[in-house]
Amino acid sequence: MTPCTCCQTARQYSQHNHFSLGCLYCGARIIQHLATLPISPQDCARRRRSELALWVSHGHSEAQIRALAKGDQAPLQPETPQPDSKTPKPRR
């Protein structure tokens, strides 16, 4: 999986408000972000439904986005582990 640059940047800068339509975690993060805007509850719900439909139309699972968006922390793509240089490589 290619690391999402938006998630990588948001990990360092919590106020980063760029989102990639190819990233499930960005979809959940924008839905969380919309709840922080100073708009009416009705407008917020409408905008969140609209964003969810957009992400689903790009092939993401509605259930997964909803589950990620319900969390307390910002959903970010898991970091890919860096290869440990001390781990011996298997011999052929």
Order of alpha helices (4+ residues) and beta strands (2+ residues): alpha-alpha-alpha-alpha
